[in-house]
Amino acid sequence: MTTVFIISAPSGSGKSTLVDELRRRVEGLDFSVSYTTRPPRGSEQNRKEYYFVPRPEFDAMVARDEFLEYADVFGNCYGTHRRFLEEAKRTGQDLLLDIDVQGAAQIQKKIPEAVSIFVLPPTHEQLEWRLRNRGTDDEKVILRRLDTARREIENYEKYDYILVNDRLEESVDVLRAIVLSERARRSGRGLTDEDQVEIASAERCRLSNIRDRIQPILKSFRDARGRN
């Protein structure tokens, strides 16, 4: 049975790095490359980072109901094509979706059994530092991304797991544990000692178990909103 894993995070939270590392460390995990109407940035290549398509073509795909989810983000459209899920089911793979909170809500409605993971930065200040130091956006864009991050984080309770990405290596290990533990739970076989270790690691990030830990993070974003 194919399990769909949803990963969402504010821009600058390190989600792309986590996804890349997860794909290197976990077998049997297909990845959906999104379609977008925005132009390529820097060294981005068509069919690698995204499928870059003109807006009329994207709209035609929407009309043909080809997307599992799609959204308009800052005037550019992004969508996940249905064929990625169909191919994963055909080959017996799981499917990893790197999508924003709008897309995640659509997937959760269509596939309620999907596993959802929200990646949080350690603090608002750390997120702002990351956005400024990557050197790809001007001041206006940075402020817009921070404002969007504050709104996206308000959706954290809609996710199964919350992963605080403060130390990359540990975060990758926990993300891997979430995937492996969910596979073990759904396999229908008896759980091994190794399974139990992965489950214990993953459970620490279960929404119901991490609420207290993330309160200071949420407060840092609320306080920043107050300053602005």
C-alpha positions as MATLAB code, in Angstrom:
seq = 'MTTVFIISAPSGSGKSTLVDELRRRVEGLDFSVSYTTRPPRGSEQNRKEYYFVPRPEFDAMVARDEFLEYADVFGNCYGTHRRFLEEAKRTGQDLLLDIDVQGAAQIQKKIPEAVSIFVLPPTHEQLEWRLRNRGTDDEKVILRRLDTARREIENYEKYDYILVNDRLEESVDVLRAIVLSERARRSGRGLTDEDQVEIASAERCRLSNIRDRIQPILKSFRDARGRN';
ca = [
       0.000    0.000    0.000;
       1.319    3.424   -0.950;
       1.632    5.951    1.869;
       1.643    9.657    1.012;
       3.939   11.833    3.138;
       3.288   15.581    3.138;
       6.035   17.990    4.203;
       5.260   21.696    4.619;
       7.302   24.561    6.033;
       7.798   28.313    5.785;
      10.315   29.410    3.180;
      13.794   29.375    4.726;
      13.087   26.601    7.242;
      15.480   24.173    5.566;
      12.770   21.923    4.163;
      14.452   21.357    0.790;
      17.670   20.197    2.449;
      15.719   17.854    4.728;
      13.830   16.396    1.768;
      17.049   15.861   -0.208;
      18.695   14.091    2.730;
      15.618   11.967    3.397;
      15.502   10.797   -0.209;
      19.153    9.772    0.010;
      18.627    7.759    3.195;
      15.263    6.093    2.659;
      14.552    3.673   -0.164;
      11.178    3.169   -1.810;
      10.241    6.839   -1.626;
       9.136    8.565   -4.815;
       9.188   12.351   -5.003;
       6.694   14.556   -6.803;
       8.239   17.365   -8.846;
       5.735   20.220   -8.871;
       4.523   22.155  -11.889;
       4.826   25.929  -11.720;
       4.135   28.986  -13.831;
       7.020   30.999  -12.376;
      10.257   31.337  -14.342;
      13.353   29.336  -13.346;
      15.708   30.894  -10.793;
      19.478   30.659  -10.957;
      20.593   27.171  -11.982;
      17.134   25.552  -11.746;
      16.449   23.052  -14.500;
      13.146   22.065  -16.067;
      11.910   18.636  -14.903;
      14.440   18.650  -12.023;
      13.441   21.317   -9.491;
      10.107   22.016  -11.213;
       8.201   21.522  -14.425;
       8.108   25.085  -15.741;
       4.992   25.701  -17.844;
       3.201   28.799  -19.198;
       0.087   29.941  -17.335;
      -2.310   28.947  -20.180;
      -0.922   25.394  -20.109;
      -1.265   25.250  -16.320;
      -4.853   26.489  -16.515;
      -5.653   23.849  -19.133;
      -4.262   21.148  -16.815;
      -6.477   22.455  -14.011;
      -9.494   22.312  -16.333;
      -8.662   18.673  -17.140;
      -8.433   17.897  -13.379;
      -4.833   16.713  -13.718;
      -3.649   18.008  -10.340;
      -3.992   16.409   -6.924;
      -3.573   19.916   -5.542;
      -2.675   23.350   -6.822;
      -2.371   26.852   -5.434;
      -1.569   30.435   -6.372;
       1.391   31.715   -4.345;
       2.441   35.342   -4.826;
       0.929   35.354   -8.317;
       2.620   32.121   -9.438;
       0.800   28.787   -9.638;
       2.114   25.484   -8.282;
       0.574   22.033   -8.635;
       1.129   18.320   -7.986;
       0.257   16.121  -10.960;
      -1.875   13.037  -10.316;
       0.449   10.831  -12.315;
       3.041   10.812   -9.519;
       0.610    9.108   -7.138;
      -0.553    6.721   -9.846;
       3.047    5.750  -10.642;
       3.897    5.266   -6.950;
       0.909    2.950   -6.536;
       1.848    1.025   -9.675;
       5.421    0.427   -8.484;
       4.601   -0.093   -4.803;
       6.512    2.987   -3.668;
       5.549    5.612   -1.110;
       5.150    9.207   -2.274;
       6.730   12.327   -0.766;
       5.052   15.684   -1.410;
       6.872   18.952   -0.692;
       3.935   21.389   -0.683;
       2.667   24.481    1.139;
      -0.213   24.628    3.614;
      -2.756   25.357    0.853;
      -1.766   22.250   -1.065;
      -1.515   20.166    2.093;
      -5.112   20.993    3.014;
      -6.278   19.809   -0.410;
      -4.317   16.545   -0.158;
      -5.562   15.884    3.377;
      -9.133   16.257    2.155;
      -8.599   13.848   -0.750;
      -6.281   11.434    1.075;
      -7.159   11.568    4.799;
      -4.730    8.763    5.599;
      -1.756   10.806    4.343;
       0.979   11.496    6.917;
       1.582   15.226    7.395;
       4.745   16.839    8.766;
       5.227   20.537    9.452;
       8.800   21.836    9.720;
       9.354   24.752   12.100;
      12.432   26.965   12.361;
      13.839   27.308   15.909;
      12.657   30.939   16.210;
      11.382   33.812   14.092;
      14.798   35.441   14.471;
      16.558   32.365   13.121;
      14.227   32.212   10.131;
      14.842   35.871    9.357;
      18.601   35.290    9.623;
      18.401   32.365    7.186;
      16.344   34.339    4.668;
      18.719   37.295    4.770;
      21.901   35.243    4.601;
      20.955   33.105    1.635;
      21.165   36.291   -0.448;
      18.486   35.468   -3.017;
      15.743   37.973   -2.106;
      15.476   41.716   -1.710;
      14.109   43.366    1.431;
      10.537   43.509    0.167;
      10.494   39.802   -0.635;
      12.099   38.881    2.708;
       9.423   40.803    4.646;
       6.711   39.176    2.548;
       8.133   35.714    3.240;
       8.270   36.420    6.971;
       4.672   37.603    6.958;
       3.628   34.490    5.039;
       5.563   32.330    7.499;
       3.624   33.805   10.420;
       0.343   32.913    8.718;
       1.476   29.434    7.656;
       2.649   28.531   11.144;
      -0.869   29.146   12.453;
      -1.835   25.940   10.601;
       0.521   23.722   12.612;
      -2.329   21.946   14.437;
      -3.538   20.484   11.144;
      -0.404   18.310   10.884;
       0.379   14.931   12.450;
       3.997   15.712   13.295;
       5.907   18.924   14.071;
       9.641   18.847   13.352;
      11.767   21.680   14.774;
      14.718   22.023   12.407;
      17.382   23.375   14.729;
      20.137   20.801   14.096;
      20.159   19.349   10.592;
      21.582   15.895   11.302;
      19.155   15.264   14.164;
      16.245   16.603   12.119;
      17.048   14.255    9.246;
      17.230   11.317   11.648;
      13.822   12.190   13.111;
      12.281   12.686    9.676;
      13.601    9.291    8.644;
      12.152    7.791   11.850;
       8.727    9.233   11.049;
       8.710    7.639    7.592;
       9.996    4.261    8.794;
       7.699    4.141   11.826;
       4.623    4.916    9.732;
       5.618    2.199    7.303;
       6.019   -0.271   10.161;
       2.652    0.629   11.683;
       0.876    0.147    8.365;
       2.711   -2.998    7.278;
       0.445   -5.413    9.133;
       3.440   -7.377   10.422;
       4.749   -7.647   13.962;
       6.916   -4.766   15.131;
      10.622   -5.437   15.603;
      12.867   -3.873   18.253;
      14.237   -1.590   15.532;
      10.701   -0.542   14.633;
      10.042    0.330   18.271;
      13.129    2.547   18.368;
      11.983    4.439   15.259;
       8.455    4.768   16.642;
       9.744    6.174   19.932;
      11.843    8.747   18.071;
       8.952    9.756   15.827;
       6.452    9.963   18.682;
       8.432   12.765   20.308;
       7.394   14.919   17.343;
       3.766   13.847   17.343;
       1.594   16.963   17.641;
       0.102   15.837   20.937;
       3.586   15.314   22.424;
       5.372   18.445   21.249;
       2.918   21.222   22.045;
       4.838   22.464   25.083;
       8.173   22.516   23.264;
       6.936   24.616   20.367;
       5.164   27.282   22.424;
       8.283   29.521   22.652;
       8.688   29.238   18.872;
       5.094   30.260   18.251;
       5.510   33.119   20.719;
       8.570   34.410   18.848;
       6.423   34.724   15.715;
       3.551   36.388   17.571;
       5.955   38.858   19.174;
       7.508   39.660   15.787;
       4.051   40.367   14.376;
       3.470   42.782   17.219;
       6.709   44.641   16.422;
       5.751   44.978   12.776;
];
